[in-house]
Amino acid sequence: MLKRTRLTGGKKRVTFSLAAEEPAGPVSVVGDFNDWEPGRHELKSRRNGTRSVSVILPAGEYRFRYLATGGVWLDDDTADKVDDEGSLLQV
């Protein structure tokens, strides 16, 4: 699930979140905003039963996916668009 919060200077804080138990193990959000680097934006467990991480992004269009343990890739069905290239986010 995605949550966008408007910040000053035309930027937005984007919070990426998944359920705490699915999939099992560490999960990172990777995309063209972080050079698709696993571990750079790892989702952390929250008290509300989710895992999340927030990233501040300038206006633009970004491709991303979630990368779970064992090389499992996941798309976010709350993204602006999901296709063969992954999830698309417009900020």
C-alpha positions as CSV (number, residue, x, y, z in Angstrom):
1,M,0.0,0.0,0.0
2,L,1.2,3.5,-0.8
3,K,0.7,6.7,1.2
4,R,1.8,10.1,-0.2
5,T,2.3,13.2,1.9
6,R,3.0,16.6,0.4
7,L,6.1,18.3,1.6
8,T,7.5,21.8,0.9
9,G,9.6,22.4,-2.3
10,G,7.4,20.2,-4.5
11,K,8.6,16.9,-2.9
12,K,6.5,14.2,-1.4
13,R,7.1,11.6,1.3
14,V,6.0,8.2,-0.1
15,T,5.4,5.5,2.4
16,F,5.5,1.9,1.1
17,S,3.9,-0.7,3.3
18,L,3.0,-4.4,3.3
19,A,1.4,-6.8,5.8
20,A,3.9,-7.9,8.5
21,E,3.6,-11.6,7.8
22,E,3.4,-11.8,4.0
23,P,5.9,-12.5,2.5
24,A,8.1,-13.9,5.3
25,G,11.6,-12.5,5.8
26,P,13.1,-9.1,4.9
27,V,11.6,-7.1,2.1
28,S,13.1,-4.0,0.4
29,V,11.4,-1.5,-1.9
30,V,13.7,-1.1,-5.0
31,G,13.2,1.2,-7.9
32,D,14.7,3.7,-10.2
33,F,14.8,6.2,-7.3
34,N,17.4,4.1,-5.5
35,D,19.2,2.4,-8.5
36,W,17.3,-0.9,-7.8
37,E,19.6,-1.5,-4.8
38,P,18.3,-4.2,-2.4
39,G,18.5,-3.4,1.3
40,R,18.7,0.4,0.8
41,H,15.1,0.9,1.7
42,E,14.2,-2.2,3.8
43,L,10.7,-2.3,5.3
44,K,10.6,-2.2,9.1
45,S,8.0,-3.8,11.3
46,R,5.4,-1.4,12.8
47,R,3.0,-1.9,15.8
48,N,0.0,-1.8,13.6
49,G,0.8,-5.1,11.9
50,T,2.5,-3.7,8.8
51,R,6.0,-3.2,7.6
52,S,6.9,0.1,6.0
53,V,9.6,2.5,4.8
54,S,9.3,6.2,3.8
55,V,11.2,7.8,0.9
56,I,11.2,11.5,0.0
57,L,11.0,12.0,-3.7
58,P,10.9,15.0,-6.0
59,A,8.0,15.3,-8.5
60,G,8.3,12.7,-11.3
61,E,7.4,9.2,-12.4
62,Y,9.1,6.2,-10.8
63,R,9.2,2.4,-11.4
64,F,9.5,0.2,-8.3
65,R,8.9,-3.3,-7.0
66,Y,9.3,-5.1,-3.6
67,L,12.1,-7.6,-3.3
68,A,11.6,-10.3,-0.7
69,T,13.9,-13.1,0.6
70,G,14.8,-15.7,-2.0
71,G,14.5,-13.3,-4.9
72,V,10.7,-13.0,-4.8
73,W,9.5,-9.9,-6.6
74,L,6.1,-8.3,-5.8
75,D,4.2,-5.5,-7.3
76,D,2.0,-3.0,-5.4
77,D,-1.6,-3.1,-6.7
78,T,-2.3,0.3,-5.1
79,A,0.3,1.9,-7.5
80,D,-0.9,4.2,-10.2
81,K,-0.2,1.5,-12.8
82,V,1.1,-2.1,-12.8
83,D,2.4,-3.8,-15.9
84,D,5.1,-6.1,-17.1
85,E,7.8,-3.7,-16.0
86,G,6.5,-3.5,-12.4
87,S,4.6,-0.8,-10.4
88,L,4.5,2.8,-11.6
89,L,4.3,5.7,-9.1
90,Q,3.6,9.3,-10.1
91,V,4.7,11.9,-7.5
